[in-house]
Amino acid sequence: MTGLFDGVLNHGPLGPLTDDTAWLQALLDTEAALARALADTADPADPEAPTAEQAETIAAACAADGYDAAALGGAAAGGGNPVIPLVGQLTAQVHRADPGAAGHVHRGATSQDVMDTAAMLLLSRAGRALHGELALLTADLRTLADRHRSTPMPGRTLLQQALPTTFGAVAAGWASGLAAATDRLDEVLTHGLAAQLGGAVGTLASLGPRGPETAAAFAARLGLPEPDLPWHTERGRVAEAAAALGRVCGAAGTVAQDIVLLAQTEVGEVTEEGSEGTGGSSTMPHKRNPVAAVSALAAARQAPGLVANLFAAQIQEHQRAAGAWHAEWLPLTDLLRRTGSAVSWLRTSAERLRVHPDRMRANLDRTGGLALSERLTTDLAPELGRTEAHRRVAAACRAAVDEGRDPVEVLAEHLRGLRTREQVSALLDPTAYLGAAAVFTDRVTGRTGRTDRTDSEEGNR
């Protein structure tokens, strides 16, 4: 069932990978792996050990469609987690097929083992899907950066026009931030997850001398790393995953916010152009809202609180905590969903994005060259000294603003004998003061020896 807010905040491929069915299947996959690991490491001389056939009987009953997640959730109130009623139902199903196999269901494990391992499976599965989305998004932004490598636009600091930059450099910055977040996520998914099997207090005492061997087989069956020891109250793995997801949201949210700001009516340097009805207003027919970027931003902004909840849950007592590990389930699920939504919506925004170089140039020209005053000061400094050069240029800029006159004309008057009007005009040309924008863009896009393309040749996408 789709929730009222899922269209915005549970958008993209991670939704089905984090819903109740996904959680339930992860719990059941954990039970199936445990049964198989017990059979893998069984002592052939032990008549009480489970056989491979019994393990497969248990595994055959571990399909989510055979259980009611909502009913299990209701029954979880009795024991404080859904594993207890799930094990009861699983045991009953297995007993109908093979009473002997039923005795090996959940053997040696505690409820937290199953919940923690299922959480790791969920992180792995949803995280890999997220990683794929991020790779596609980053590639799209690199292409955008390369296409607009030489497109000048105003750089902005403290929301005010500063020096000029290029849209290529801006998009390259977006791609670079997302790429770094993607790499960190990959590191956590590859090295930071682990299976959990420790029994009641982390000793696996009920499995006897074969406990560590069974734990290793359990991890191998799940495709998860084997930890050195159970981590019931050492929650660094969950915290690291939370931090990686939070970093993705930070990078995605930064891009989304830039797009929203650049799409403002008074700025108009980009627009989102989707299908009919996309970005409309309920009351204003003229509106064309950057709704994909807005939705990405809405999802990303929820990450800090969710990350904080998971960080707070790290402090846990003794060998198994009372309530702290329970407190992780929903924030972790919601953080995966919000992160997936932010990235998915940002991909849509990038696909819809239309860049307006003419508007960028018009906005650059709004200051009449005043935004380039730094360049003029730098040019004069060898002759006048930096302090005096700054004083003269600043006085001329103030006069141009106060008198409402052409800055080039006023600066030429104030600098008579030092620079001609033509020299002042050339120094205030934004396209000639882009610094290393192209070099930095190329580092991100991987451009090597390709010729520049004009926006008209490529289009403004």
C-alpha positions in Angstrom: 0.0 0.0 0.0 1.3 3.4 -1.0 1.4 6.1 1.7 0.1 9.6 1.3 3.6 11.1 1.1 5.4 8.2 -0.6 5.1 9.8 -4.0 7.5 12.5 -2.9 9.5 11.0 0.0 9.7 7.3 -0.9 10.5 7.8 -4.6 12.6 5.6 -6.8 14.0 2.0 -6.6 14.8 1.9 -2.9 11.1 1.9 -1.8 10.5 -1.8 -2.6 13.9 -2.6 -1.2 13.0 -1.2 2.3 9.4 -2.0 2.7 7.8 -4.5 5.1 8.2 -7.3 2.6 11.9 -6.5 2.1 12.5 -6.5 5.9 10.5 -9.7 6.3 12.5 -11.5 3.5 15.7 -10.3 5.1 14.7 -11.8 8.4 13.7 -15.1 6.7 16.9 -15.2 4.6 18.8 -14.9 7.9 16.9 -17.8 9.4 17.6 -19.9 6.2 21.3 -19.1 6.3 21.4 -20.1 9.9 19.8 -23.4 9.3 22.2 -24.1 6.4 25.2 -23.0 8.4 24.2 -25.4 11.2 24.1 -28.2 8.7 27.4 -27.1 7.1 29.2 -27.4 10.4 27.4 -30.3 12.0 29.3 -33.1 13.6 28.5 -36.2 11.5 28.7 -38.3 14.7 26.1 -36.2 16.5 22.6 -37.7 16.0 21.0 -34.4 17.2 22.7 -32.3 14.5 20.6 -31.0 11.6 21.0 -32.6 8.2 21.3 -30.8 4.9 17.9 -32.0 4.0 16.4 -30.5 7.2 18.2 -27.2 6.5 16.6 -27.1 3.1 13.2 -27.8 4.5 13.6 -24.8 6.8 14.9 -22.7 3.9 11.9 -23.7 1.8 9.6 -22.2 4.4 11.5 -18.9 4.4 9.5 -17.1 1.7 8.0 -13.7 2.7 4.7 -14.4 0.8 3.9 -17.1 3.3 3.6 -14.6 6.2 1.6 -11.6 7.1 3.9 -8.7 8.0 1.2 -6.6 9.5 0.1 -9.5 11.8 3.7 -10.1 12.8 4.1 -6.4 13.6 1.1 -6.6 15.9 2.3 -9.7 17.6 5.8 -8.2 18.1 4.4 -6.1 21.0 4.4 -9.2 23.2 8.2 -9.8 23.0 9.4 -6.5 21.9 10.5 -7.4 18.3 9.0 -9.2 15.3 11.5 -12.1 15.3 9.8 -13.9 18.2 6.4 -14.3 16.5 8.1 -14.9 13.1 10.1 -17.8 14.6 6.9 -19.2 16.0 5.2 -19.2 12.6 8.3 -20.4 10.8 8.6 -23.3 13.2 5.0 -24.2 12.7 5.4 -24.3 8.9 8.5 -26.4 9.1 6.9 -28.8 11.6 4.1 -29.5 9.1 6.7 -30.6 6.5 9.2 -32.3 8.9 8.8 -32.3 12.7 12.5 -33.2 13.1 13.6 -30.1 11.1 11.4 -27.9 13.2 13.7 -28.4 16.2 16.6 -26.7 14.4 14.8 -23.4 13.5 16.6 -20.4 15.0 19.0 -22.7 16.9 21.7 -20.9 18.7 20.5 -17.4 17.7 18.9 -14.6 19.7 16.3 -12.2 18.3 18.8 -9.5 18.0 21.1 -11.7 15.9 18.3 -12.0 13.4 17.3 -8.4 13.5 20.8 -7.0 13.2 21.8 -9.4 10.4 18.6 -8.6 8.5 19.4 -4.9 8.8 22.8 -5.5 7.3 21.2 -7.4 4.4 18.7 -4.5 3.9 21.6 -2.0 3.9 23.6 -4.1 1.4 20.7 -4.6 -1.0 19.3 -1.1 -0.9 22.7 0.4 -0.6 23.9 -1.3 -3.8 20.8 -0.1 -5.7 21.5 3.4 -4.3 25.1 3.1 -5.4 24.0 2.4 -9.0 21.7 5.4 -9.0 24.5 7.6 -7.8 26.8 6.4 -10.5 24.3 7.2 -13.2 23.6 10.6 -11.6 27.3 11.5 -11.3 27.8 10.5 -15.0 24.9 12.8 -16.0 26.4 15.7 -14.1 29.9 15.1 -15.6 28.3 15.2 -19.1 26.5 18.4 -18.2 29.8 19.9 -16.9 31.7 19.0 -20.0 29.0 20.5 -22.2 29.1 23.8 -20.4 32.8 23.9 -19.8 33.1 27.4 -21.2 29.7 28.8 -20.4 30.2 31.9 -18.2 27.9 32.6 -15.3 28.0 34.6 -12.1 29.7 33.0 -9.2 27.8 33.8 -6.0 29.0 34.1 -2.4 26.6 34.8 0.5 23.9 34.8 -2.2 25.4 37.8 -3.9 27.1 38.0 -7.3 30.9 37.7 -6.8 33.4 36.8 -9.6 32.4 35.0 -12.7 32.7 31.3 -13.0 31.4 28.7 -15.6 28.4 26.5 -15.4 30.7 23.7 -16.2 32.7 24.3 -13.0 29.5 24.5 -11.0 28.2 21.2 -12.4 31.7 19.7 -11.9 31.5 20.6 -8.3 28.2 18.9 -8.0 29.6 15.8 -9.6 32.7 15.8 -7.5 30.7 16.0 -4.2 28.4 13.2 -5.2 31.3 11.0 -6.5 33.1 11.4 -3.1 29.9 10.4 -1.3 29.5 7.5 -3.6 33.0 6.2 -2.9 32.4 6.5 0.8 29.1 4.6 0.5 30.9 1.9 -1.5 33.6 1.5 1.2 31.0 1.1 3.9 29.0 -1.4 1.9 32.1 -3.4 1.0 34.0 -3.3 4.3 31.6 -1.9 7.0 28.8 -4.4 7.2 28.9 -7.8 9.0 26.7 -10.7 10.0 25.6 -11.0 13.6 25.5 -14.3 15.4 26.3 -14.3 19.1 23.5 -15.9 21.0 22.2 -14.6 24.3 25.3 -12.7 25.5 27.7 -13.0 22.5 29.4 -16.3 23.4 27.4 -18.8 21.3 27.6 -21.1 24.3 24.6 -23.1 23.1 26.4 -24.2 20.0 29.4 -25.6 21.9 32.9 -25.7 20.4 31.5 -25.4 16.8 30.0 -22.0 17.5 32.7 -19.9 15.8 32.8 -22.2 12.8 29.0 -21.9 12.5 29.2 -18.1 12.7 31.7 -18.1 9.9 29.5 -20.4 7.7 26.5 -18.2 8.6 28.3 -15.1 7.3 29.5 -16.9 4.2 26.0 -18.2 3.4 24.7 -14.6 3.5 27.5 -13.0 1.6 28.3 -10.7 4.5 31.7 -10.2 6.2 32.4 -12.2 9.3 33.1 -10.0 12.3 35.9 -10.8 14.8 33.2 -11.2 17.5 29.5 -10.4 17.9 28.7 -6.6 18.0 25.5 -6.5 19.9 26.3 -3.3 21.8 29.1 -2.0 19.5 27.1 -0.1 16.9 29.8 1.5 14.9 28.7 -0.3 11.7 25.2 1.2 11.9 26.7 4.6 12.7 29.1 4.4 9.7 26.3 3.5 7.4 24.2 6.3 8.7 27.1 8.8 8.2 27.6 7.6 4.6 23.9 8.0 3.8 23.9 11.4 5.4 26.8 12.4 3.3 25.0 11.4 0.2 22.0 13.5 1.2 24.3 16.4 1.9 25.8 16.2 -1.6 22.5 15.6 -3.3 20.8 18.4 -1.3 23.4 20.9 -2.2 22.9 20.2 -5.9 19.1 20.4 -5.5 19.3 23.7 -3.6 21.5 25.2 -6.2 19.1 24.2 -8.9 16.1 25.7 -7.0 18.0 29.0 -6.5 19.1 29.2 -10.1 15.6 28.5 -11.3 14.1 31.5 -9.4 12.2 33.9 -11.6 14.6 36.8 -10.9 17.6 34.5 -11.7 16.3 32.2 -14.5 19.6 30.6 -15.4 18.1 27.1 -15.4 14.7 25.5 -15.6 13.2 22.1 -15.3 11.3 21.1 -18.3 9.2 17.9 -17.8 6.1 16.5 -19.3 2.7 18.2 -19.4 1.6 19.1 -15.9 5.0 18.7 -14.3 5.9 21.6 -11.9 2.5 23.2 -12.0 0.8 25.2 -9.2 -2.6 24.5 -7.7 -3.5 28.2 -8.0 -1.1 29.9 -10.4 -1.2 28.7 -14.0 2.0 30.5 -15.0 4.2 28.6 -12.5 6.9 26.2 -13.7 8.3 24.9 -10.4 11.6 22.8 -10.3 9.6 20.2 -8.6 12.1 17.4 -8.9 14.8 19.4 -7.3 12.3 20.6 -4.7 11.4 17.0 -3.9 15.1 16.0 -3.7 15.7 18.8 -1.3 12.7 17.8 0.8 14.0 14.3 1.2 17.6 15.3 1.8 16.8 17.7 4.5 15.4 14.9 6.7 18.7 13.1 6.8 20.4 15.0 9.7 17.7 14.1 12.2 17.7 10.5 11.2 21.5 10.3 11.3 21.4 11.9 14.7 18.9 9.3 16.0 21.2 6.5 14.8 24.2 8.1 16.3 22.4 8.5 19.6 21.5 4.9 19.7 25.2 3.9 19.7 25.4 4.2 23.5 24.3 0.7 24.7 24.7 -1.1 27.9 26.4 -4.4 28.8 26.1 -7.3 26.4 22.7 -6.5 24.9 20.8 -3.2 25.3 17.3 -2.5 26.5 15.7 -0.4 23.7 18.7 1.1 22.0 18.9 -1.4 19.1 15.2 -1.4 18.8 15.4 2.4 18.3 17.5 1.9 15.1 14.9 0.1 13.0 12.7 2.9 11.8 15.4 5.7 11.5 17.6 3.3 9.4 14.7 2.4 7.2 13.6 6.0 6.8 17.2 7.2 6.1 17.6 4.7 3.3 14.2 5.8 1.8 15.0 9.5 2.1 18.4 9.1 0.6 17.1 7.0 -2.2 14.3 9.5 -2.9 16.8 12.4 -2.9 19.1 10.8 -5.4 16.2 9.5 -7.6 14.6 12.9 -7.7 17.9 14.6 -8.4 18.4 12.2 -11.4 15.0 13.3 -12.7 15.9 17.0 -12.2 19.2 16.6 -14.1 17.3 14.9 -16.9 14.8 17.8 -17.1 17.4 20.5 -16.6 17.6 23.2 -19.3 20.4 25.7 -19.0 20.1 29.3 -20.2 23.5 30.7 -21.1 22.0 34.0 -22.4 20.4 34.6 -19.1 23.6 33.8 -17.3 25.4 36.4 -19.4 22.7 38.9 -18.9 23.0 38.4 -15.1 26.7 38.8 -15.4 26.2 42.1 -17.2 23.7 43.5 -14.6 26.6 44.8 -12.5 28.1 46.6 -15.5 31.4 45.0 -14.7 31.5 45.9 -11.0 31.8 42.2 -10.2 35.2 42.3 -11.9 36.6 45.1 -9.8 39.0 42.6 -8.2 40.7 42.1 -11.5 41.2 45.8 -12.0 42.7 46.2 -8.5 45.1 43.3 -9.2 46.1 44.9 -12.5 46.8 48.3 -10.9 48.6 46.9 -7.8 52.1 46.8 -9.3 51.9 50.5 -10.0 50.0 51.8 -7.1 50.4 49.2 -4.4 47.5 47.0 -3.4 46.0 49.3 -0.8 45.9 52.4 -3.0 44.7 50.4 -6.0 41.8 49.0 -3.9 41.0 52.5 -2.5 40.8 54.1 -6.0 38.8 51.2 -7.5 36.4 51.1 -4.6 35.8 54.8 -4.7 35.0 54.6 -8.4 32.6 51.7 -7.9 30.8 53.5 -5.2 30.5 56.6 -7.4 29.1 54.5 -10.3 26.4 53.0 -8.0 25.5 56.3 -6.3 25.3 58.2 -9.6 23.7 55.4 -11.6 26.3 55.7 -14.3 28.2 53.2 -16.5 30.9 51.7 -14.3 33.4 51.6 -17.2 33.0 55.3 -17.8 33.3 56.2 -14.1 36.3 53.9 -13.6 38.0 55.3 -16.7 37.5 58.8 -15.3 38.9 57.9 -11.8 41.9 56.1 -13.4 42.7 58.7 -16.1 46.3 58.5 -17.0 46.6 55.0 -15.6 44.1 53.0 -17.9 42.2 53.9 -21.0 38.5 53.3 -21.3 39.2 50.4 -23.6 41.6 48.9 -21.2 39.1 49.2 -18.3 36.4 47.6 -20.5 38.7 44.7 -21.4 39.6 44.2 -17.7 35.9 44.0 -16.8 35.1 41.4 -19.4 33.8 38.4 -17.4 34.8 35.8 -20.1 38.4 36.8 -19.7 38.6 36.3 -15.9 37.5 32.7 -15.4 40.7 31.5 -13.8 41.2 27.8 -13.7 37.5 27.0 -14.1 38.1 24.9 -17.3 41.1 23.1 -15.8 39.1 22.1 -12.6 36.2 21.1 -14.8 38.4 18.8 -16.9 39.7 17.1 -13.8 36.2 16.0 -13.0 35.0 15.2 -16.5 38.2 13.5 -17.7 38.4 15.7 -20.8 41.6 15.0 -22.6 42.3 16.8 -25.9 38.7 17.3 -26.9 37.9 20.5 -28.6 35.5 23.0 -27.1 31.9 22.9 -28.3 29.6 25.9 -28.3 26.3 25.8 -26.5 24.5 26.3 -29.8 26.1 23.1 -31.2 25.3 21.0 -28.2 22.0 22.6 -27.2 21.3 24.0 -23.8 20.6 20.7 -22.0 
